[in-house]
Amino acid sequence: MTAGLCPLLLCNKLIMDGFRSFYLISLGCPKNLVDSEGMATLLRQAGYGPATDPEAADFLIVNTCGFIESARLEARTVLGELARKKEPRQRIIAAGCYSQRCPGQLAELVPGIDGLIGTRQWMDILDLVEQIGAQRDRRQPSDPVVHVSRGERYGRDPTGVVRGAIQGGSAYLKLADGCSRSCAFCAIPIIKGPTVSRPPAAVLADARRLDEIGVQEIILIAQDTTGYGRDRGIEHGLAELLDDLVVTIPQVPWIRLMYGYPSHAGLSDRLVETMASHPQILPYVDLPLQHAHPDVLRRMRRPANVDYVRGAIGRLREAMPEIAIRTTFIVGYPDETEEEFRTLLHFVKENRFDRVGVFTYSHEEGTAAAALSDNVPREVKEDRRQRLMAAQQPISLENNRALAGKVLDVLIEGEGEGVSVGRSYRDAPEVDGLVLVETKLPIGEIVPVRITAALEYDLVGVPS
């Protein structure tokens, strides 16, 4: 009956005949991307087909971020655009952090949403789709939004779903859900609950599956990767997992760590020793420090022993001289003075980080910091952000120039006109720099590249 139809016509015919399809947009961080892939896998296993165009899908799913107001605005904008163009047969589902944190607000601000599912219940996406899909012929715009809420199920591993998300030759692999830290500015514990570490066996099984499909880089993520296993009573959970990973997936050349925590337990000697002893584990660490003045850190409810942080940075560099250290800072936190900001400015110049991200403080309802006055003017926050980034730029350029003449392994991820684009061990996807290689190279492969020039954030090279 369908013989001879081109793929596009066949897809359209299947949809017209009742073929169930979905279109999924993932917003926010890589941790959301992993949950999005989990939802997509569950839907595919149940017979729903992924559509490449929202107009061709029965279910339009947006996995939202609700961390700060700018992220919530992006989510409302995307959902609103889909709602304006939605056909009568289509249903819109808002998933993720925003749906978890403010379901009533989101449903009110974006008319046209048919279903809500929070970050702790994403594994119930199939139930929600079936429920609102059954109403497709009789559902009215005035009908209440269907909201899946079945209590605390966050951290459960659905059977047959890899808790990872593949992008090119790289894959994010989630170690835990939620967060048990008490940072005053952060809404993540409110949204996602306390840390629930995945069983080591489940993580290793997912890593094996990623290895089998030829992934070149596995990026370990959680709200606090260095706290992995502590809720399970494992003192050195991350170090032990890394030891097991390098044995389990010896063919995966790169294992990268993201989202560490600058505490004695987080950056233990055992972890540093483990990282330094395995070539597969990249000499790279993402260590969000947030500030460098002890008084601001105390107000943030963050580790305030700045001398310990200096020592930890020294230990990392001593154990791995080539290590690339990424960090992030918040400026304009309540009551931040010019003197406190200058302390941060000096700290950045002193420690010469390889990668720095700077964010202006966002006043978030429900956090401990919401009880403080958001008393640093917006223009002062932005001025401090720009000053801190301006201080980091020459440091980044000097660090990059020091690599001239050296050979770095580069994971090729794309190409342009006569140029290949990739990343070295110093660059995490989307947040760090790139390596531009002056020739066409196979995408998805790691190749040696000799660095010939340096920009503020990127490198230029030729195949070695």
C-alpha positions as CSV (number, residue, x, y, z in Angstrom):
1,M,0.0,0.0,0.0
2,T,2.8,2.4,0.7
3,A,5.3,1.0,-1.8
4,G,6.9,3.6,-4.0
5,L,6.3,6.5,-1.6
6,C,9.3,8.7,-0.9
7,P,10.3,8.9,2.8
8,L,8.7,12.3,3.4
9,L,5.4,11.3,1.8
10,L,5.5,8.0,3.7
11,C,6.0,9.8,6.9
12,N,3.1,12.2,6.2
13,K,0.8,9.3,5.2
14,L,1.6,7.4,8.4
15,I,0.8,10.5,10.4
16,M,-2.5,10.9,8.6
17,D,-3.3,7.2,9.2
18,G,-2.9,7.7,13.0
19,F,0.9,7.1,13.3
20,R,1.9,8.5,16.7
21,S,4.8,11.0,16.5
22,F,6.6,13.5,18.8
23,Y,8.8,16.5,18.4
24,L,11.1,17.2,21.4
25,I,13.0,20.4,22.3
26,S,15.5,20.3,25.1
27,L,16.4,23.6,26.9
28,G,18.9,24.3,29.6
29,C,21.9,22.2,30.7
30,P,23.2,18.8,29.6
31,K,21.5,17.2,32.6
32,N,18.2,18.2,30.9
33,L,19.5,16.8,27.6
34,V,20.0,13.4,29.3
35,D,16.4,13.4,30.6
36,S,15.1,14.4,27.2
37,E,16.9,11.5,25.6
38,G,15.3,9.3,28.3
39,M,11.8,10.5,27.4
40,A,12.5,10.1,23.7
41,T,13.7,6.5,24.2
42,L,10.6,5.6,26.2
43,L,8.4,7.0,23.5
44,R,10.3,5.2,20.7
45,Q,10.1,1.9,22.6
46,A,6.3,2.4,22.8
47,G,6.0,2.9,19.0
48,Y,6.0,6.7,18.8
49,G,8.1,8.1,16.0
50,P,10.4,11.2,16.3
51,A,9.4,13.9,13.8
52,T,12.0,16.2,12.4
53,D,9.5,19.1,12.0
54,P,7.0,20.3,14.7
55,E,4.3,20.6,12.1
56,A,4.5,16.8,11.5
57,A,4.2,15.8,15.1
58,D,1.2,14.8,17.2
59,F,3.0,15.6,20.5
60,L,5.2,18.7,21.0
61,I,7.3,18.3,24.1
62,V,9.5,21.0,25.5
63,N,11.9,20.0,28.3
64,T,12.2,23.3,30.2
65,C,14.8,24.9,32.5
66,G,13.5,26.8,35.5
67,F,16.8,27.7,37.2
68,I,16.6,31.4,36.7
69,E,14.2,33.9,35.2
70,S,16.0,34.2,31.9
71,A,15.7,30.4,31.4
72,R,12.0,30.5,32.3
73,L,11.4,33.3,29.8
74,E,13.1,31.2,27.1
75,A,10.8,28.3,28.0
76,R,7.7,30.5,27.8
77,T,8.8,31.9,24.5
78,V,9.4,28.5,22.9
79,L,6.2,27.1,24.3
80,G,4.2,30.1,23.3
81,E,5.5,30.0,19.7
82,L,4.4,26.3,19.5
83,A,1.0,27.1,21.0
84,R,0.3,29.8,18.5
85,K,1.0,27.4,15.5
86,K,-0.5,24.3,17.0
87,E,-3.0,22.3,14.9
88,P,-6.2,21.0,16.5
89,R,-4.8,17.4,16.4
90,Q,-1.6,18.4,18.2
91,R,-0.9,18.4,22.0
92,I,1.8,20.4,23.8
93,I,3.6,19.0,26.9
94,A,5.8,21.1,29.1
95,A,8.4,18.9,30.9
96,G,11.3,19.5,33.2
97,C,12.4,22.0,35.8
98,Y,10.0,24.9,35.1
99,S,7.1,22.4,35.1
100,Q,8.3,21.0,38.4
101,R,8.9,24.3,40.1
102,C,5.9,26.5,38.9
103,P,3.3,24.3,37.1
104,G,0.4,26.6,37.8
105,Q,2.3,29.7,36.7
106,L,3.5,28.1,33.5
107,A,0.0,26.8,32.5
108,E,-1.5,30.3,33.2
109,L,1.2,32.2,31.3
110,V,1.2,29.9,28.2
111,P,-2.4,29.1,27.2
112,G,-2.4,26.0,24.9
113,I,-0.3,23.7,27.1
114,D,-2.1,20.4,27.4
115,G,0.1,18.5,29.8
116,L,2.7,19.1,32.5
117,I,5.3,16.7,33.8
118,G,8.1,17.6,36.2
119,T,11.7,16.7,36.3
120,R,11.1,14.0,39.0
121,Q,8.5,12.2,36.9
122,W,10.0,12.3,33.3
123,M,9.9,8.5,33.3
124,D,6.1,8.8,33.3
125,I,6.0,10.6,29.9
126,L,4.4,7.7,28.2
127,D,1.4,7.7,30.6
128,L,0.9,11.4,30.1
129,V,1.1,11.1,26.3
130,E,-1.4,8.3,26.3
131,Q,-3.7,10.2,28.7
132,I,-3.9,13.4,26.7
133,G,-3.8,11.5,23.4
134,A,-6.9,9.7,24.3
135,Q,-8.7,13.0,24.5
136,R,-7.6,14.3,21.1
137,D,-11.1,14.1,19.6
138,R,-12.9,15.7,22.5
139,R,-10.5,17.9,24.4
140,Q,-11.5,21.6,24.5
141,P,-9.1,24.6,25.0
142,S,-10.9,25.3,28.3
143,D,-10.2,21.8,29.7
144,P,-7.7,21.7,32.6
145,V,-4.1,20.9,31.9
146,V,-3.2,17.3,32.7
147,H,-0.4,17.3,35.3
148,V,1.5,14.2,36.2
149,S,2.5,14.2,39.9
150,R,3.1,10.9,41.5
151,G,5.4,11.8,44.3
152,E,9.2,11.3,44.5
153,R,10.3,9.0,41.7
154,Y,13.4,11.0,40.7
155,G,16.5,8.8,40.3
156,R,14.6,5.7,39.1
157,D,16.3,4.0,36.1
158,P,13.6,2.9,33.7
159,T,14.4,-0.5,32.2
160,G,16.2,-0.3,28.9
161,V,16.9,3.5,29.0
162,V,20.5,4.7,28.9
163,R,20.8,7.7,31.2
164,G,23.0,9.5,28.7
165,A,22.6,11.8,25.7
166,I,24.8,11.5,22.6
167,Q,26.0,14.5,20.6
168,G,28.3,13.7,17.7
169,G,31.3,11.7,19.1
170,S,30.5,12.7,22.7
171,A,28.0,11.5,25.2
172,Y,26.8,12.9,28.5
173,L,26.4,10.2,31.2
174,K,24.4,11.2,34.3
175,L,25.7,9.9,37.7
176,A,23.0,11.3,40.0
177,D,19.9,13.4,40.2
178,G,19.1,16.2,42.6
179,C,21.4,18.0,45.0
180,S,22.0,18.0,48.7
181,R,24.1,21.1,48.9
182,S,22.6,24.2,50.6
183,C,23.8,27.0,48.4
184,A,21.7,30.0,49.3
185,F,21.2,31.3,45.7
186,C,20.3,27.9,44.1
187,A,16.9,26.6,43.4
188,I,18.0,23.2,42.2
189,P,17.4,21.4,45.5
190,I,13.9,22.9,45.5
191,I,13.2,21.7,42.0
192,K,15.0,18.3,42.0
193,G,15.2,17.3,45.6
194,P,18.2,15.8,47.4
195,T,21.0,13.9,45.7
196,V,20.1,10.4,44.5
197,S,23.2,8.6,43.1
198,R,22.6,6.0,40.5
199,P,23.9,2.5,41.3
200,P,27.5,2.0,40.1
201,A,26.4,-1.1,38.1
202,A,23.8,1.0,36.2
203,V,26.4,3.7,35.4
204,L,28.9,1.1,34.2
205,A,26.2,-0.7,32.1
206,D,25.3,2.6,30.3
207,A,29.0,3.3,29.7
208,R,29.4,-0.1,28.1
209,R,26.4,0.6,25.8
210,L,27.9,4.0,24.8
211,D,31.3,2.3,24.1
212,E,29.5,-0.3,21.9
213,I,28.2,2.4,19.6
214,G,31.6,4.0,19.2
215,V,31.4,7.1,21.5
216,Q,34.8,8.8,21.7
217,E,34.2,10.9,24.8
218,I,32.0,10.3,27.9
219,I,31.2,13.3,30.0
220,L,30.2,12.6,33.5
221,I,27.5,14.9,34.9
222,A,25.5,15.5,38.0
223,Q,24.6,18.6,40.0
224,D,27.7,17.6,42.1
225,T,29.8,14.9,40.4
226,T,32.3,14.9,43.3
227,G,29.6,14.0,45.7
228,Y,28.7,10.9,43.8
229,G,27.9,7.9,46.0
230,R,27.9,9.7,49.3
231,D,24.2,9.2,49.8
232,R,24.8,5.5,49.3
233,G,27.5,5.5,52.1
234,I,30.4,5.3,49.6
235,E,33.2,7.7,50.9
236,H,35.2,7.9,47.6
237,G,32.3,7.1,45.2
238,L,33.6,9.1,42.2
239,A,37.2,7.9,42.5
240,E,36.0,4.3,42.8
241,L,33.7,4.7,39.8
242,L,36.5,6.2,37.7
243,D,38.7,3.2,38.6
244,D,35.9,0.9,37.4
245,L,35.1,2.9,34.3
246,V,38.6,2.7,32.8
247,V,38.5,-1.1,33.2
248,T,35.0,-1.4,31.8
249,I,35.4,0.9,28.8
250,P,39.1,0.7,27.8
251,Q,38.3,1.7,24.2
252,V,36.8,5.1,25.1
253,P,39.7,7.5,24.8
254,W,38.2,10.4,26.8
255,I,36.4,10.6,30.1
256,R,35.6,14.1,31.3
257,L,34.4,15.4,34.7
258,M,31.9,18.3,35.0
259,Y,30.3,20.1,38.0
260,G,32.7,19.4,40.9
261,Y,32.5,21.0,44.4
262,P,35.4,22.7,46.1
263,S,35.3,20.9,49.5
264,H,37.7,18.6,51.3
265,A,35.5,15.7,50.6
266,G,34.8,16.7,47.0
267,L,38.4,17.3,46.0
268,S,40.0,14.5,48.0
269,D,43.6,13.4,47.6
270,R,42.1,10.0,46.4
271,L,40.2,11.7,43.6
272,V,43.2,13.7,42.4
273,E,45.4,10.7,42.5
274,T,42.8,8.7,40.5
275,M,42.5,11.4,37.9
276,A,46.3,11.7,37.5
277,S,46.9,7.9,37.2
278,H,44.5,7.1,34.3
279,P,45.3,8.5,30.8
280,Q,41.6,8.1,29.8
281,I,40.5,10.6,32.4
282,L,41.1,14.0,30.9
283,P,43.2,16.4,32.8
284,Y,40.3,18.8,33.0
285,V,38.0,19.8,35.8
286,D,35.0,22.0,36.0
287,L,34.9,23.5,39.5
288,P,32.3,26.3,40.0
289,L,33.7,28.5,42.8
290,Q,31.0,31.2,42.6
291,H,33.1,33.8,44.5
292,A,36.4,34.4,46.2
293,H,35.6,36.7,49.2
294,P,35.0,34.8,52.4
295,D,32.1,37.0,53.5
296,V,30.3,36.7,50.2
297,L,30.8,32.9,50.2
298,R,29.4,32.7,53.7
299,R,26.3,34.6,52.6
300,M,26.1,32.2,49.7
301,R,26.4,29.3,52.1
302,R,29.4,28.1,50.1
303,P,32.8,26.8,51.4
304,A,34.5,30.0,52.6
305,N,38.0,28.7,53.1
306,V,39.6,30.4,50.1
307,D,43.1,29.3,51.2
308,Y,41.9,25.7,50.9
309,V,40.7,26.4,47.3
310,R,44.1,27.8,46.5
311,G,45.7,24.7,47.9
312,A,43.3,22.5,45.9
313,I,44.1,24.2,42.7
314,G,47.8,23.8,43.5
315,R,47.4,20.1,44.2
316,L,45.5,19.6,40.9
317,R,48.2,21.4,38.9
318,E,51.0,19.6,40.7
319,A,49.5,16.2,40.0
320,M,48.5,17.1,36.4
321,P,50.7,20.0,35.1
322,E,48.7,20.1,31.9
323,I,45.3,20.3,33.6
324,A,42.7,22.8,32.3
325,I,40.6,24.2,35.1
326,R,37.2,25.7,34.4
327,T,35.2,27.7,36.9
328,T,32.2,30.1,37.2
329,F,31.5,33.1,39.3
330,I,28.4,35.1,40.4
331,V,28.7,38.9,40.6
332,G,26.2,41.2,42.2
333,Y,25.2,38.9,45.0
334,P,23.2,40.7,47.7
335,D,25.4,43.2,49.6
336,E,28.4,42.5,47.4
337,T,30.6,45.6,47.9
338,E,33.1,47.0,45.5
339,E,35.9,45.8,47.8
340,E,34.5,42.2,47.8
341,F,34.3,42.3,44.0
342,R,37.9,43.5,43.7
343,T,38.9,40.5,45.9
344,L,37.3,38.3,43.3
345,L,39.0,40.2,40.5
346,H,42.4,39.7,42.1
347,F,41.7,36.0,42.7
348,V,41.0,35.5,39.0
349,K,44.2,37.3,38.0
350,E,46.2,35.4,40.6
351,N,45.0,31.9,39.7
352,R,44.9,32.2,35.9
353,F,42.1,29.8,35.2
354,D,41.9,28.3,31.7
355,R,38.1,28.9,31.4
356,V,35.9,31.3,33.3
357,G,32.2,31.9,33.1
358,V,30.6,34.9,34.8
359,F,26.9,35.3,35.7
360,T,25.0,38.1,37.3
361,Y,23.0,37.2,40.4
362,S,19.4,36.2,39.8
363,H,17.0,36.7,42.7
364,E,15.0,33.4,42.9
365,E,11.9,32.9,44.9
366,G,12.1,30.0,47.5
367,T,15.8,30.1,47.9
368,A,17.5,31.2,51.1
369,A,19.0,34.2,49.3
370,A,15.5,35.4,48.5
371,A,15.2,36.7,52.1
372,L,18.1,39.1,51.3
373,S,17.6,42.4,49.5
374,D,18.6,42.2,45.9
375,N,20.3,45.5,46.4
376,V,23.1,45.6,43.8
377,P,21.7,47.6,40.8
378,R,21.4,45.8,37.5
379,E,23.8,48.1,35.8
380,V,26.4,47.5,38.6
381,K,26.0,43.7,38.2
382,E,26.6,44.0,34.4
383,D,29.6,46.3,34.8
384,R,31.2,43.8,37.2
385,R,30.5,40.9,34.9
386,Q,32.2,42.8,32.0
387,R,35.1,43.8,34.2
388,L,35.7,40.2,35.3
389,M,35.5,38.9,31.8
390,A,37.9,41.6,30.6
391,A,40.4,40.5,33.3
392,Q,40.1,36.9,32.1
393,Q,40.5,37.5,28.4
394,P,44.2,38.3,28.4
395,I,44.8,35.3,30.7
396,S,43.0,33.0,28.3
397,L,44.9,34.4,25.4
398,E,48.3,33.9,27.1
399,N,47.4,30.4,28.1
400,N,46.4,29.6,24.6
401,R,49.6,31.2,23.1
402,A,51.6,28.9,25.4
403,L,50.3,26.0,23.4
404,A,51.7,27.2,20.1
405,G,53.9,24.5,18.5
406,K,52.4,21.7,20.7
407,V,50.4,18.8,19.4
408,L,47.0,18.2,20.9
409,D,44.5,15.4,20.2
410,V,41.4,17.0,18.8
411,L,37.9,15.4,18.5
412,I,36.5,16.6,15.1
413,E,32.9,17.6,15.4
414,G,32.2,19.6,12.2
415,E,33.5,21.3,9.1
416,G,33.4,24.5,7.1
417,E,34.9,25.6,3.9
418,G,38.3,23.9,3.9
419,V,38.3,23.9,7.7
420,S,37.5,21.3,10.4
421,V,36.2,22.2,13.8
422,G,36.8,20.2,17.0
423,R,37.8,20.3,20.7
424,S,40.8,19.3,22.6
425,Y,40.9,17.9,26.1
426,R,40.8,21.5,27.3
427,D,37.4,22.1,25.9
428,A,34.0,20.8,27.1
429,P,31.2,21.0,24.6
430,E,29.3,24.3,24.2
431,V,30.9,26.1,27.1
432,D,34.6,26.2,26.2
433,G,36.7,27.0,23.1
434,L,37.2,25.2,19.8
435,V,40.2,24.1,17.7
436,L,40.0,25.2,14.0
437,V,42.0,22.8,11.8
438,E,43.1,24.0,8.4
439,T,41.9,21.0,6.4
440,K,39.0,18.6,6.1
441,L,39.1,15.7,8.6
442,P,36.8,12.8,9.4
443,I,34.0,13.9,11.8
444,G,33.8,11.8,15.0
445,E,37.5,10.9,15.1
446,I,40.3,12.1,17.4
447,V,43.3,13.3,15.4
448,P,46.6,14.9,16.5
449,V,46.8,18.6,15.6
450,R,49.8,20.9,15.8
451,I,48.8,24.3,17.2
452,T,49.9,27.2,14.9
453,A,48.0,30.2,16.3
454,A,46.0,31.2,19.3
455,L,42.9,33.4,19.7
456,E,41.4,34.6,23.1
457,Y,39.3,31.4,23.4
458,D,40.1,29.3,20.4
459,L,43.1,27.6,18.8
460,V,44.2,27.2,15.2
461,G,46.2,24.2,13.9
462,V,47.2,21.8,11.2
463,P,47.2,18.0,11.3
464,S,50.3,16.6,12.8
